[in-house]
């Protein structure tokens, strides 16, 4: 019997359901570079903060909680990658 292994989900793939559950955007319209600033609700922002803190293993610093960092799925994933690669 062969067990088919799924490719690990990217950070972007893990973030997408959080955004979709907390915004009116359709899945077909959501790209990694879609601006989230005006479409995601406050609960979604809190969930994303928790997701990021969980992946970083620490609380977010005040200087990280800004519009640039949380503008897109790509920028959020970039923060996590930058921190975990160092």
Protein Blocks (a to p, Z undefined) as FASTA:
>chain_A
ZZdddddddfklmmmmmmmmmccbdfklpcfklcfklmpcfklmmmmmmmmmmmnopacd
fklmcfklmmpmklmmmmmmmmmmZZ
